[in-house]
Amino acid sequence: MASIPSGIPEKTIERLSEYRRTLLACHRQGITHIFSHVLAGMHGITAVQVRRDLMLIGFSSDTKKGYDVKVLIDFISRILDSDRPVNVAVIGMGHLGQAITKYFNGKGLNLRITAAFDVDPAKVDTTIDNIPCYHMERFERVVEEGDISIVIVSSPTKVAPDLVVPIINAGIKGVLNFTSTRLNMPQGIFVENYDITTLLEKVAYCVKEAEENENNNN
């Protein structure tokens, strides 16, 4: 997997995104300042971790009143966001693909889903949640014409390996893969493999361990 640009660790990038969502919610509630320990408590981490993350990106503030929520939102946005909106495409418009599209397009982020792809005749050449759906045969052309740099793969797992070459040929720079098959791309293409099954089994294991420890202590 490619490294995060600017030397910021992946986990820090993830937390910064989470901080921003929390701060935006606070801002909507009229909260103007927030202390590191409050922000930390809302994410189940320590105040030290929050301060380390913010120091890493060069943010400093008068902590007597806490962090200025709006200022911190803007600062994190300058780190995370591009100068212009980033166009994203979804490959596979089944239930998961449609759910992802609805979620992202209602968030007002700097990321916007502008195209979808499928091979189902019932979906191709239709508009799903205001997003045009194209046949995969048109993938490279639509990506180029639409200046798309990121794809979300929510296709059936069995066809995921067949998408590697089209993604490379289209010049895609980032992939979020929701299938259970890992997609290995050449250097220069960042891939995040999000395996729901593995994550759920991890949660189930932790629950099992907790229950066993509880039974042993009784």
Salt bridges, closest charged atoms under 4 A:
GLU14 OE1 - LYS11 NZ 3.59
ASP53 OD2 - ARG15 NE 2.64
ASP68 OD2 - HIS33 NE2 3.97
ASP74 OD2 - LYS70 NZ 2.79
ASP81 OD2 - ARG20 NH1 2.82
ASP120 OD2 - LYS123 NZ 3.10
GLU137 OE1 - HIS135 ND1 4.00
ASP147 OD2 - ARG84 NH1 2.91
GLU209 OE2 - LYS208 NZ 3.20
GLU212 OE2 - LYS208 NZ 3.74
